[in-house]
Amino acid sequence: MEALEDFVIARNPDADSTLPYLVRLPLTEDGIVLKVRDVWPKTAKVYCHPSTDWPREPDVVERVPVLSCVKRGAAIDLVLDRGRHSRSQFVFGKARGRDVIFWQTARTARQARPNVSVPNQRAAGQVLEILIDTYEQYPWKFSAQQATTRRQPLTAGDYAVSHDGAVVASVERKSLTDLVSTITSGKLRYLLAALAELPSAALVVEDRYSSIFKLTRVRPAVIAESLGEAHVRFPNVPVMFCETRLLAQEWTYRFLGAALAHHLDHQVSDQLFDLLPTAGPLSPAPPTPAQMRAWAQANGLEISPKGRIPSSVVAAFEASRSAGGTS
């Protein structure tokens, strides 16, 4: 069935919902309404959930004419009348025994399956407890990694590991959209400065570096220049582009594991160093024949340029050194 009306995105009037937007698909006469997590699947698939009704006076974010809206099997193909971000799909399926709907584009579908699988061995040989900042929305679950998670406020970053109550490493997570907003608002320097105060820290981006140069609402050179400056100003806080959300999560898990292992090794080495016995002051090195021959000549004593040093010269040299006359 096809109905050529407008595709409308509005704000969800339910303030308690974790899905802040509504979309109306002109698939039927009355339209189909879904609650969605974002206004377009730019860097990742967008989770959707059926909504009961459409507001009488919607707070419209965007309204776009539709060229085609057709249900084909388990997907609704949507084509909008605009130059960019015109084609997408709403895909119906099952995950963990429940019905799910994802809004995707060809680009995000490729990103969701980058033809790699992440390993499941422990990071640095240990099961991590990863701290997640209480303000982090839609956090990673680390369900594919050998880790547990715990929510608590973090002074810097979104994910961290701690030891003896102190954070030893933290990672700030950004989508490309978030990164651009952080740079253009001037907040990036302050964010990196806070991370730089920690023993280990990083910023991870859920996208490719090449995506910077496809931006249209901001000059790509501005973003690339700001990132270059950030690397120079804060060399101890790397900025890592990890292509997808899955790979960014995996990189963060490995980074936090390595940072915690490094911290523990450093602590153990410090403890061992403190336990090492002291040897006391080093006694002076015994004089060489050349030194004694030079001293004898300087003090008018007869001595051959080669051969053994006479015992009388050795005794005179030792007596002079004891009295502080030589070294």
C-alpha positions in Angstrom: 0.0 0.0 0.0 1.3 3.5 -0.9 0.1 6.9 0.3 1.9 10.1 -0.9 1.6 12.4 2.1 4.2 14.2 4.2 6.6 12.5 6.5 6.5 14.3 9.8 8.9 14.3 12.8 7.6 15.8 16.1 8.7 16.0 19.7 7.3 13.3 21.9 5.0 15.1 24.5 5.7 12.3 27.0 8.5 13.8 29.0 9.1 10.5 30.8 9.8 8.5 27.6 13.3 7.5 26.7 12.3 8.0 23.0 12.1 11.8 22.6 10.6 12.0 19.0 7.6 10.8 17.1 7.5 10.0 13.4 4.3 9.7 11.3 4.6 7.3 8.3 2.0 7.9 5.5 1.6 4.1 5.0 -2.1 4.1 5.7 -4.9 6.6 5.5 -4.5 7.4 9.2 -0.8 7.1 9.2 1.5 4.9 11.4 3.1 6.6 14.4 6.3 5.4 16.0 8.3 6.7 18.9 12.0 7.0 17.9 15.3 7.8 19.5 16.6 10.3 17.0 15.5 12.4 14.0 17.4 10.4 11.4 19.7 7.3 11.3 22.9 9.2 10.5 25.6 7.2 12.3 23.7 4.2 13.7 20.3 2.5 13.5 17.6 4.2 15.4 15.4 2.2 17.8 11.7 2.7 17.3 8.6 1.7 19.3 4.9 1.8 18.3 3.0 4.8 19.6 -0.7 4.9 20.5 -1.6 8.2 18.9 -0.4 11.4 17.2 -0.7 14.7 19.2 -3.5 17.0 18.3 -1.0 19.9 18.2 2.3 18.3 17.5 5.6 20.2 18.1 6.9 19.6 14.6 10.6 19.3 14.1 10.6 18.5 10.4 8.0 17.9 7.7 9.1 16.5 4.3 7.1 15.5 1.2 7.1 11.8 0.5 7.9 10.3 -2.9 7.3 6.7 -1.9 6.3 4.8 1.2 5.9 1.1 0.6 5.8 -2.0 2.8 8.0 -4.8 1.3 8.1 -7.9 3.5 9.6 -7.1 6.9 10.5 -3.5 6.0 8.9 -0.2 5.1 10.8 1.6 2.3 10.6 5.3 2.6 11.8 7.8 -0.1 11.6 11.5 0.7 11.5 14.5 -1.6 14.9 16.0 -0.7 18.5 15.9 -1.9 20.2 14.4 1.1 19.0 11.8 3.6 16.2 10.8 1.3 16.1 7.0 1.5 15.6 4.9 4.6 13.9 1.7 5.9 11.9 0.8 9.0 12.8 -2.9 9.6 10.7 -5.2 11.8 12.3 -8.2 13.5 12.9 -10.0 16.8 15.7 -9.6 19.3 16.0 -11.7 22.4 12.5 -13.0 22.0 10.7 -9.7 21.6 9.5 -7.6 18.6 11.8 -4.7 17.6 11.7 -2.0 15.0 14.8 -0.2 13.7 15.0 2.8 11.4 18.1 2.5 9.2 19.8 3.6 6.0 22.1 1.7 3.7 25.0 3.4 5.4 24.0 2.5 9.0 23.1 -1.1 7.9 26.7 -1.5 6.6 28.1 0.0 9.8 26.1 -2.3 12.0 27.8 -5.3 10.2 31.4 -4.3 9.5 32.3 -7.9 8.8 34.3 -8.3 12.0 33.6 -10.1 15.2 35.0 -8.9 18.5 37.0 -11.3 20.7 35.6 -12.5 24.0 38.7 -13.0 26.0 39.3 -10.9 29.2 40.9 -7.5 28.9 44.4 -7.8 30.4 43.4 -11.1 31.9 40.7 -9.8 34.3 37.0 -9.2 34.6 36.5 -5.5 34.7 34.0 -3.5 36.8 33.3 -0.6 34.5 31.9 2.6 36.0 29.3 4.4 33.9 28.5 8.1 34.5 25.0 8.6 35.8 24.4 11.2 33.1 25.3 8.9 30.2 22.2 8.3 28.1 21.7 4.9 26.4 25.0 3.5 27.8 27.0 0.6 26.5 26.1 -2.6 28.3 29.4 -4.5 27.6 27.3 -7.7 27.2 29.8 -9.2 24.8 32.7 -8.5 27.1 33.7 -10.1 30.4 32.8 -7.1 32.5 30.3 -5.8 35.0 28.9 -2.3 35.1 28.0 0.1 37.9 26.5 3.6 37.7 28.1 6.5 39.6 28.9 10.2 38.9 32.2 10.7 37.1 34.1 14.0 37.1 35.5 13.3 33.6 34.4 10.8 30.9 31.5 8.5 30.5 33.2 5.1 31.3 35.9 4.4 33.8 37.8 1.9 35.9 38.9 2.6 39.5 41.2 1.1 42.1 41.0 1.7 45.9 38.2 4.2 45.2 40.1 6.4 42.8 39.5 6.6 39.0 42.6 5.4 37.1 41.3 5.6 33.6 38.3 7.1 31.8 36.9 7.3 28.3 34.6 9.9 26.8 32.2 8.6 24.2 30.9 10.7 21.3 28.9 10.2 18.1 30.1 12.3 15.2 27.2 14.7 15.8 28.1 15.1 19.5 31.8 15.6 18.6 31.0 18.4 16.1 28.7 20.1 18.6 31.4 19.9 21.3 34.0 21.4 19.0 31.8 24.3 17.6 30.5 25.2 21.1 34.1 25.5 22.3 33.7 22.8 25.0 36.2 20.3 23.6 39.3 22.0 25.3 37.6 21.9 28.7 36.5 18.3 28.2 40.0 17.2 27.3 41.6 19.2 30.0 39.4 17.4 32.6 40.4 14.0 31.0 44.1 15.0 31.0 44.0 15.2 34.8 43.5 11.5 35.1 46.4 8.9 34.8 44.9 7.5 31.6 42.1 8.9 29.4 40.8 8.9 25.8 38.0 10.1 23.7 36.3 7.6 21.3 34.1 8.5 18.4 31.5 6.1 17.0 32.3 6.8 13.4 35.0 7.0 10.7 37.5 9.8 10.5 36.5 10.2 6.8 33.0 11.1 7.8 34.3 14.5 9.0 34.9 15.4 5.4 31.3 14.6 4.4 29.8 17.2 6.8 27.7 19.9 5.2 26.4 22.1 8.1 29.9 22.9 9.3 33.2 23.3 7.4 35.1 19.9 7.6 38.4 21.8 7.8 37.3 23.5 11.0 36.6 20.1 12.7 39.8 18.5 11.3 41.9 21.6 12.5 40.4 21.4 16.0 41.1 17.7 16.3 44.7 18.3 15.2 45.1 21.1 17.8 43.6 18.8 20.5 46.2 16.1 19.8 49.0 18.6 20.2 47.6 20.4 23.2 46.6 17.1 25.0 48.9 14.4 23.7 48.1 12.1 26.7 44.4 12.0 25.6 44.1 10.2 22.3 41.0 10.7 20.0 40.1 7.3 18.6 37.7 6.9 15.6 36.2 3.4 15.8 33.7 3.2 12.9 30.7 1.7 14.8 29.2 1.7 18.2 30.1 -2.0 18.6 33.8 -1.4 17.8 33.9 1.8 19.9 32.6 -0.2 22.9 35.2 -3.0 22.3 38.1 -0.5 22.0 37.0 1.2 25.3 36.9 -2.2 27.0 40.4 -3.0 25.9 41.7 0.5 26.8 40.3 0.5 30.3 41.6 -3.1 30.9 45.1 -2.1 29.8 45.1 1.1 31.8 44.0 -0.7 35.0 46.6 -3.4 34.4 49.3 -0.8 33.9 48.2 1.0 37.1 48.4 -2.2 39.1 51.8 -3.1 37.7 53.1 0.4 38.5 51.7 0.1 42.0 53.3 -3.3 42.6 56.7 -2.0 41.3 56.5 1.0 43.6 55.9 -1.4 46.6 58.8 -3.6 45.6 61.0 -0.6 45.1 60.2 0.6 48.7 61.2 -2.8 50.1 64.6 -3.0 48.4 67.5 -2.8 51.0 69.9 0.1 50.8 73.6 -0.7 50.3 75.0 2.4 52.0 77.5 4.9 50.4 79.8 3.6 47.8 83.5 3.4 48.8 86.0 5.1 46.6 87.4 3.1 43.7 91.0 1.9 44.2 93.6 4.1 42.4 94.9 3.0 39.1 98.6 2.7 38.3 98.4 5.7 36.0 96.9 7.8 38.8 99.7 6.8 41.3 102.4 7.3 38.6 101.1 10.8 37.8 100.9 11.6 41.6 104.5 10.4 42.1 105.8 12.5 39.2 103.9 15.6 40.4 105.5 15.2 43.9 109.1 14.7 42.7 109.3 11.0 43.4 111.4 8.9 41.0 109.3 6.3 39.1 109.7 4.4 35.9 107.2 5.2 33.1 106.3 1.5 32.9 106.3 -1.6 35.1 105.2 -2.2 38.7 104.6 0.7 41.1 107.2 0.4 44.0 105.7 -0.3 47.4 107.2 2.8 48.8 105.3 4.9 46.2 102.1 3.0 47.0 102.6 3.7 50.7 103.3 7.4 50.2 100.3 7.7 47.9 97.9 6.0 50.4 99.3 8.2 53.3 98.8 11.3 51.2 95.2 10.3 50.3 94.4 9.5 54.0 95.6 13.0 54.9 93.4 14.5 52.1 96.2 15.4 49.8 95.0 13.4 46.8 92.0 11.6 45.5 
